Amino acid sequence: MRENLYKDYETYLKIERAMSRHTVASYCSDVRKFLGQCETDLRSVDTGLVENYLSELKGVTKRSQARFLSSLRSFFGWLVLEGLLDDNPCDNVDPPKLGLYLPQVLSVSEVEALIGAVDLSSWQGFRDKAILEVLYGCGLRVSEAVNLNISNLYFDEGYIKVKGKGNKERLVPIGEMAADAVNEYLEHRPRPYDAASDDLVFLNRFGRSLSRQSMFLMMKKMALLADVRKEISPHTLRHSFATHLVENGADLRMVQEMLGHENLVTTEIYTHIDTSTWHQEVLAHHPRREKRKEEDSI
């Protein structure tokens, strides 16, 4: 019975909600974990049971607790839509209070060092440089870079078309440096393995789609070579791109469009990063800083 529920819920997330494969997997995994520990009938699940489950999760951050709650709220909401439950037991569960999350960002010089660390003696080097230029120059999600198609490159017009969350397409401006890097790579690009890989921009050594994990490992390697000591991932370049735009005075709604954010509130995080950087700069160069050092040394 429950196995059928899992399959039907998974289909709902994929088809009706148009969620990404990774999000679907996370939601279904969270639901399975909860129901694996829930010995009562689904109709008997109440707010208290959900709250107790979340509070007893061991070694889980508040952010992860919030994701678990989101998964369960979605699942029980689907059961209500299907007429299998009258009410969603998660509706009255308060999400854990999260502190302001400021993502890690690189300075412009660190981004340049990262790109400059790429070895261009092989076709993989041209590919890796193009990936870094596109991730930073266009602010793409790693999944958007992985699935980027040659047929969606409009360099003469200065745009690329990407497919973001929920399979929503958007046009993203691309600068000359990123476009040049992609064109250089395409001149060295290996032969695609099959028709399914023919239109993909970034290929692995077998001529197939490059994985998210491969991009992550490549960035780790470049960070090591460039002596960039921050904890980074492909998403770090997206955060850095948005932060640098805001720092240079870009309109927040324009940044929202570039990143493909549905809600402007999501984009506003980059104003907080900008303020945090400004705050640190002021304290580091404050005229009374040296005076305080003198007093502390007495």
N, C-alpha and C positions, 0 to 999 in steps of 0.2 A: 504493500500500500504506500509506504513512505517513499520507496524507490521510484514509484510512478510520479509522486508529488515532486521529487527532485527533478526528474526529467521534464515534467510540464513547466515547473518554475524556471528551469534553465532555458527552455524554449521561449517563454514569455520575456525573459531578459534579453535574449538574442534578437527576437523578431519584433516584439512590440515596443520594447524599451530601446532597442538598437544599441545596446551597450557593447563595449569592446570585449574581446575574448578574455583579456586579463581581468577586467572588472567582473565579468560573469563568473570566472573561476574563483575570484576572491569571495563574492557574495555566496556562491553555492558552498564553498568550503566553510564559511562562517556558520551557515545554516545547518550543515551536516554536523558540525562540532556541537552546536547547541542542542539539536535534536538527539544526538548521541548520548548526551547526559540527561536529557529530559525524558523521564520514564512515564510521565503522565500523558493523558490524551491531549491532543492539540487544543481542543475546546476548553480544557482546564488551565491552559497557560494564562497567567494573569500578570499584571504589572509587577507585583512583588517578586514573582519567579524570575522575570527578566532582570530586574534590578539586582537580585541576589547572584544571578549568574555572572553579570558584568563585574560585580564587586569582588567575586571570588576568582577572577582570572588572574593567574600568577605570572609575574614578570611581563606584564603587558602595559604599555604606556597609555596615557589618557587618550592620545590620538588614535591608538589601535582600538581602545574601548569604544570610541565614537564611531569607528568604522564598523565594529561588530553590531552596534545598535542600529546603524544605518542599514546593514544587511538584514537584520531581523525585522526591522520596521518595513522594509521592502517586501520581505517574504510574507509576513502576516497581512500586510496590505493587499497583496495578491490573493491570499486566501479569502479575504473579505470580498474582493472583486469577483471571485469565482463562486461566491455564495456558500463557501465552506465554513466561514466564521461570521459572526454578527459584528464583532468589534476587533480592532487592532490593539492587542495588549501593550504595544510599545508607544501608543499615542501619548500616554501620561508619564513616560519615563524621561526624566531630564538628562540630556547628554552631559558628559563630564566637561567641566570648564577648562578650556584650553588657553594657555598663554599665547601671546602674539608670536606667531611663527615667522621668523625672518630667515629665508633661505640663504644658503652660502652663495656668495657672488665673487667673481674674479675681477681684478682691476683690468683696465685696458692693456697695460703692459704684461700682465700675466696671460691674458688671452693671446697676445702677440707671441709671447714666449712659447705657449702651448703649440700654436700653429707652426712656429719656426722650428720646433723640435722634430718635425716630421722628416723622415729620410726619403728623398725623392728619387732614389736610385732604382726603384721598382714600381710597377703599376699600382701595387698596394699603397705605396706612399702617396701617389697622386690621388688615389681614392680617399685615403685618410685625411689628407689636407682638404679635399672638397667637402668631406663630411663635417669637419670642424668649422669651415667657413660658412656652410649652410646652416648648421645648428646655431652658430652665433649670429651670422649676418641676417638670418630670417627669423630667429627665435622659435625654431621648430621644436615640437615634441619629438622624442626619439622614434616613436612609432610613425610619425609623419615623415621623418627622414628615411626610415626603413622602407616605407611603402611609396616613396616618391617615384613618379613615372616620367620617363623621357618625353612622352607625349604631353605632359603638363608643364614643360619648361617653355616659357615665352620670353626668352632673353631679349629679343628685339624690342619688346614692349616693356621690359624691366620687371616682369612678374613671374611667379610660379604658382601653380594651383596645387593645394594640398588638401588631403582628406583628414579632418580632425575627429574629435570625439563625436560619437553618434553618427559617423559617416557624413558629417556636414563639411561641404567643400568651401574653401575660401581662397581668395587671391592674396598673395603676400608679395610685397615688393622685394626685389633682390638687387643688391648692389653689384658694381662691376667686379670687385675682388672675388666675391663668392661665385659670380657667373663665370669669370675667367677660370677659377679653380675647377669648377664642374666641367667646363669645356676641355680643359687640359686632361682631366681624368677620362672623359669620354673618348679621347683619342687613344688612350691606353687600355680602355675597358676590355676585359676578357670576353670571349664568345659566350653568350648565354647558354645554359644547359638545355633549356627547352623553351617552348612557346610561352609558358607561364612566366618565365623570367626575362623574356625578350624586352619588355618595356620598362623593367625596373632599372633605376639609375645605379644603385649601389649593389654590387654583386660580391659574393665570396670567391675563394679560389676555385670552387667547383662550378662557378657560373650560376649559382643560385642566389636567392635572397639573403642578404646579410642580416644576421640576427641582432636583436637589441643587446644581448649579452656581449657579442663581438664588439659592438660600438663602445660599450661600457669598458671592456678590457683594453681597448685601444686607447681610450682617454686616460685610463690609469697609467698606461705605459708612457704616454706623452707627458703627463704631469710629472712622472718620475724623471724623465729625461730633461724636462724644462725646469726642474727643481721647484715646482709649484707644490707647496706643502699642505695646501688645503684639501679637505675631503671633497672630492668632486665626482660628478657623474655627467652623462650627456645633458641632463636637465639643468646643470649648473650654468651651461652656456646660454640656455634660454633665460634663466633668471638674470644672468649678467647682461644680456642683450637688452632686456626690458629696463633694468636698473639704469644702464648707461643712457638709454633714450630719455628716461625721466630726469636724470641728472642734467641732461643737455637741453631740457625745457620742452620736450615733446608733449603734446596734448594727451591726456590720460585716455580719452576715448579712442584716439588713434592707436595707442598702444594696445587697448582692449581689442580692437579690430585685428591688429597684427597677430596677437596671441590666440585669437579665437575664443576669448572668454565670453561666456553668456552673460555674466554678471559683472558690473563695474567694480563691485566690492572686492572681487578676486584680484583685479588689477591694482587696486589701491594699496596692496601690500608693498608695492615697489616705491610708493611715496614714503612708507615707513622705513624702508631700507635706505632711501636717500637721506632721510632725517637722521637715521642712526649714524650714517657715514659723516654727515655734517657735524653731528654732536661730537663724535670722536676727533674730528679735525680741529674743532674749536678748542677742546680740552688739551689736545696735543700741542697747540700753538698759542695757548692763552698767555698773555703778558705776565700774569701772576704765577705761572707754573714754576718758573725758576726760583721765585721768592719762596714758594712753599717747599721746594727741594732744600733750600738753604736752612729753613726753619726745622725741617725733619732731620737734617744732619747734625744739628746742634745737640 
